[in-house]
Amino acid sequence: MNFVELKKHIQSNDLYCCYNLYGDDSFLIDSGINFFFNYVVKDELSKTKLSAENFDAKNLISILNTSSFFGGKKVVLIKDVDGEKDKQILDVISKYQQNPNPANILLISSKNVLFDEKKLQIFNKTTKFLCNVDCNRLDNSYILARINSVLKSQNATMADETKELLMYYTNCYLARIELELSKLISYAGQREITKEDVKLLVKKELEYSVFELTENLGQGNSQKTYEILNDMMADKKMAPSVFGLIQNHFRRMFFSAITPKTGAQVAEMLNVKEYAVKKAKQQAENFTKMNLKNIVDLCADLDFKIKTSQIGYQNAVQYLVSYILINNKKISK
């Protein structure tokens, strides 16, 4: 099940005993949790929030097997579960599946899905026990509809190209979009929100900065490339992730360039949004396939040298960018 189906599913009252809300958009996960709290339980005493960090198996089972004080269902939440670190929680859930309490609902939020489809089939063979809820970033069409809804409610206007820029700057995270929209609406007042407003007020997500960097690398624009790179490396929070994201982006570009699969198929294989694959294919056209392969190979070599202290992190990033600018000769394609 994906996030957009969740509210209607809850209101149908044909519920599972357990839900794993997973994905990379915390806004969607929190919204999904609030759906259960708002539409399933009758009072605050029927909401229980537990910590994965201080998990107590006996306490969880005791809570799940205890009825709500005022009757009706009780919702129990364990937030931010890590499938690798929190195996005890997964073990307890697997055991609980053998004798679940249908009067209560267990919610588990996580970055990655905790139980695969094969496990789901086993869990749900005799009863509706577990449902995975995909809370990864939504399709552009849904996000655009949300932007339009907010703008309409605030009597604000924004051109389509400005909406697209906002989506790119925030990398389609609804939490960021909601926050930035509020700021932009207040700043613009009665006039239309412009692209210049977005550029002035909205901080770019790191992944967009990598996209922008790659675009200028492909076009051989060294001055703009180094301006973007210097801004990224000057940000202490951003800098440690720069090399890895450039490496992943070029892998995506190379794979998108050589595969006969559709954008949707590639997106599913790489676990990214389809628009990211579309952009990767577009940017790959600025490189020969051989150049892309050479860049991917160089990234792997530099990654090894960084990890074995043969080269400093910043030097590796600078070398990689310089190599691409010097060696990318699209005319040889």
C-alpha positions in Angstrom: 0.0 0.0 0.0 1.3 3.5 -0.7 0.7 6.6 1.4 -2.1 8.1 -0.8 -4.2 5.0 -0.2 -3.8 4.9 3.6 -6.5 7.4 4.8 -9.2 5.7 2.7 -8.0 2.3 3.9 -8.2 3.4 7.6 -11.7 4.8 7.1 -12.9 1.5 5.6 -12.2 0.0 9.1 -10.9 -3.2 7.5 -7.6 -3.0 9.4 -4.5 -5.1 9.9 -3.0 -5.8 13.4 0.3 -4.2 12.4 1.6 -1.5 10.0 5.2 -0.7 8.9 5.3 2.9 7.7 8.6 3.2 5.9 10.3 5.6 3.5 12.5 8.6 3.0 9.8 11.3 3.6 9.4 11.9 7.4 6.4 14.2 6.7 4.5 11.3 5.1 5.4 8.9 7.9 4.3 11.4 10.5 1.1 12.1 8.6 0.3 8.4 8.3 0.8 8.0 12.1 -1.5 10.9 12.7 -4.2 9.3 10.5 -4.3 6.4 12.9 -4.3 8.6 15.9 -7.1 10.8 14.5 -9.3 8.2 12.9 -8.9 5.0 14.9 -8.5 5.9 18.6 -11.1 7.7 20.7 -8.9 9.4 23.3 -5.3 10.2 24.3 -5.1 7.3 26.7 -5.5 4.9 23.7 -2.2 6.2 22.1 1.0 4.7 23.3 4.5 5.7 22.0 7.5 3.5 22.7 11.2 4.0 22.0 13.2 1.7 19.8 16.3 2.7 21.7 14.9 1.6 25.1 12.8 -1.3 23.8 11.4 -3.7 26.3 9.8 -6.8 24.7 7.7 -7.8 27.7 6.4 -4.2 28.0 5.3 -4.2 24.4 3.5 -7.5 24.5 1.8 -6.5 27.8 0.6 -3.2 26.2 -0.6 -4.9 23.0 -2.6 -7.5 25.0 -4.3 -4.9 27.2 -7.5 -3.4 26.1 -8.1 0.3 25.8 -9.4 1.8 29.0 -12.4 3.4 27.3 -13.0 0.6 24.8 -12.3 0.6 21.1 -8.9 0.1 19.6 -5.6 1.2 21.0 -2.7 2.3 18.8 0.9 1.5 19.9 3.8 3.2 18.1 7.4 2.3 17.9 9.2 5.0 15.9 12.5 5.0 13.9 13.2 1.2 14.0 16.4 0.1 12.3 16.1 -3.3 10.7 19.8 -4.0 11.2 20.2 -2.7 14.8 16.8 -3.5 16.2 16.5 -7.2 15.4 15.0 -7.9 18.8 12.0 -5.8 17.8 11.6 -7.8 14.6 11.8 -11.1 16.5 9.1 -10.0 18.9 6.8 -8.9 16.1 7.3 -12.3 14.4 6.4 -14.1 17.6 3.4 -11.7 18.3 2.1 -12.7 14.8 1.3 -16.1 16.2 -1.3 -14.8 18.6 -2.1 -11.1 17.8 -4.7 -9.0 19.6 -7.1 -7.8 16.9 -8.4 -5.1 19.3 -5.2 -3.1 19.1 -2.9 -1.8 16.3 0.9 -1.8 16.3 2.6 0.9 14.2 6.3 0.7 13.3 8.1 3.5 11.5 11.4 2.9 9.7 13.5 4.3 6.9 13.6 0.9 5.0 10.9 -1.8 4.8 11.4 -4.2 7.7 9.6 -7.3 6.2 9.8 -8.3 2.6 6.9 -9.6 0.5 7.8 -13.2 1.2 7.6 -12.6 4.9 4.3 -10.7 4.4 2.7 -13.7 2.7 3.7 -15.9 5.6 2.4 -13.4 8.2 -0.9 -12.8 6.4 -1.6 -16.5 5.4 -4.3 -17.0 8.1 -5.0 -13.4 9.3 -4.6 -9.8 8.3 -1.5 -9.2 10.4 1.0 -6.9 8.7 0.7 -4.2 6.0 3.6 -2.3 4.6 2.9 1.4 3.8 5.3 3.1 1.4 6.0 6.6 2.5 8.8 7.4 0.1 8.6 10.7 -1.7 5.5 11.0 -3.8 5.1 11.4 -7.6 5.4 14.9 -9.0 1.7 15.0 -9.9 0.6 14.5 -6.3 3.2 17.0 -5.0 2.1 19.5 -7.6 -1.6 19.0 -6.5 -0.5 19.7 -2.9 1.3 22.9 -3.9 -1.7 24.1 -5.8 -4.0 23.3 -2.8 -1.8 25.3 -0.4 -1.6 28.2 -2.8 -5.3 28.3 -3.4 -6.0 28.2 0.4 -3.7 31.2 0.8 -4.9 33.1 -2.3 -1.3 33.0 -3.6 -0.1 32.4 -7.1 3.0 30.8 -8.6 3.9 30.0 -12.2 4.4 26.3 -13.2 8.1 26.8 -13.8 8.4 28.3 -10.3 6.6 25.3 -8.8 9.0 23.0 -10.6 12.0 24.9 -9.3 10.6 24.7 -5.7 10.2 20.9 -6.2 13.7 20.5 -7.4 15.2 22.7 -4.7 13.4 20.7 -2.0 14.0 17.4 -3.8 10.2 16.7 -3.5 10.2 16.3 0.3 6.7 17.4 1.3 7.9 18.6 4.8 10.3 21.0 3.1 7.8 22.1 0.5 5.1 22.9 3.1 7.6 24.9 5.2 9.1 26.8 2.2 5.7 27.6 0.7 4.6 29.2 3.9 7.8 31.3 3.9 7.4 32.3 0.2 3.8 33.2 0.6 4.6 35.5 3.5 7.5 37.1 1.7 5.7 37.7 -1.6 2.6 39.2 0.0 -0.1 40.0 -2.6 2.2 39.5 -5.7 3.0 36.3 -7.6 5.8 34.2 -6.1 8.7 34.2 -8.6 11.7 32.0 -9.4 13.9 34.7 -7.9 12.0 34.4 -4.6 12.7 30.6 -4.5 16.4 31.1 -5.3 16.7 33.8 -2.6 14.8 32.1 0.2 14.9 28.3 -0.3 18.1 26.4 0.6 18.8 23.7 -2.0 18.7 20.1 -0.9 22.1 18.4 -1.3 20.9 16.1 -4.1 19.7 19.1 -6.1 23.1 20.7 -5.7 24.7 17.5 -7.1 22.3 17.6 -10.0 23.2 21.2 -10.7 26.9 20.4 -10.4 26.6 17.5 -12.8 24.7 19.6 -15.3 27.6 22.1 -15.4 30.2 19.4 -15.5 28.4 18.0 -18.6 28.4 21.4 -20.2 32.0 22.0 -19.4 31.2 25.2 -17.4 34.2 25.1 -15.1 33.6 28.5 -13.4 30.0 27.6 -12.4 31.0 24.1 -11.5 33.6 25.3 -9.0 31.2 27.9 -7.6 28.7 25.2 -6.8 31.4 22.8 -5.6 32.9 25.4 -3.3 29.5 26.2 -1.8 28.9 22.5 -1.1 32.3 21.9 0.4 32.0 25.0 2.6 28.9 23.6 4.2 30.1 21.4 7.1 26.9 19.3 7.1 26.9 18.9 3.3 30.7 18.3 2.7 31.0 14.8 4.0 28.3 13.5 1.6 29.5 15.2 -1.6 31.8 12.5 -3.0 29.3 9.7 -2.3 26.4 11.5 -3.9 28.5 12.4 -7.0 29.5 8.8 -7.3 26.0 7.5 -7.0 24.7 10.1 -9.5 27.2 9.0 -12.1 26.4 5.4 -11.5 22.8 6.2 -12.1 23.6 8.1 -15.3 25.8 5.3 -16.6 23.2 2.6 -15.9 20.4 4.8 -17.4 22.5 5.3 -20.5 23.3 1.7 -21.2 20.1 -0.1 -20.2 17.2 -0.8 -22.6 14.8 -0.8 -19.6 12.1 1.9 -19.2 12.5 4.7 -16.8 10.0 3.1 -14.4 11.9 -0.2 -14.4 15.2 1.6 -13.8 13.6 3.6 -11.0 12.3 0.4 -9.3 15.7 -1.3 -9.7 17.6 1.7 -8.2 15.0 2.5 -5.6 14.7 6.1 -6.8 11.8 8.2 -8.2 11.2 8.0 -11.9 11.9 11.7 -12.5 15.4 11.1 -11.1 16.0 8.5 -13.8 14.6 10.9 -16.4 17.0 13.6 -15.3 19.9 11.1 -15.2 19.1 10.1 -18.8 19.0 13.7 -19.9 22.3 14.5 -18.2 23.9 11.3 -19.6 23.5 12.8 -23.1 26.2 15.3 -22.2 28.7 12.4 -21.9 29.9 9.5 -24.0 29.1 6.1 -22.6 32.9 5.4 -22.4 33.4 8.6 -20.5 30.7 7.7 -18.0 32.3 4.3 -17.5 35.7 5.9 -16.9 34.2 8.3 -14.4 32.4 5.5 -12.6 35.6 3.5 -12.5 37.6 6.5 -11.2 35.0 7.0 -8.5 35.4 3.4 -7.3 39.2 3.9 -7.3 39.1 7.2 -5.4 36.6 5.7 -2.9 39.0 2.9 -2.1 41.9 5.4 -1.7 39.8 7.6 0.6 39.0 4.6 2.8 42.6 3.4 2.9 43.9 6.9 3.6 45.8 7.1 0.3 44.2 10.4 -0.6 42.4 13.1 1.4 38.6 13.5 1.0 38.7 17.0 -0.3 41.6 16.3 -2.7 39.6 13.3 -4.0 36.6 15.5 -4.7 38.7 18.2 -6.4 40.6 15.6 -8.5 37.3 13.9 -9.6 35.7 17.2 -10.7 38.9 18.3 -12.5 39.2 15.0 -14.3 35.6 15.2 -15.6 36.0 18.8 -16.8 39.2 17.9 -18.7 38.3 14.5 -20.1 34.6 14.9 -21.0 34.7 15.4 -24.8 31.2 14.8 -26.0 32.2 15.6 -29.5 34.0 12.3 -29.6 30.6 10.5 -29.3 
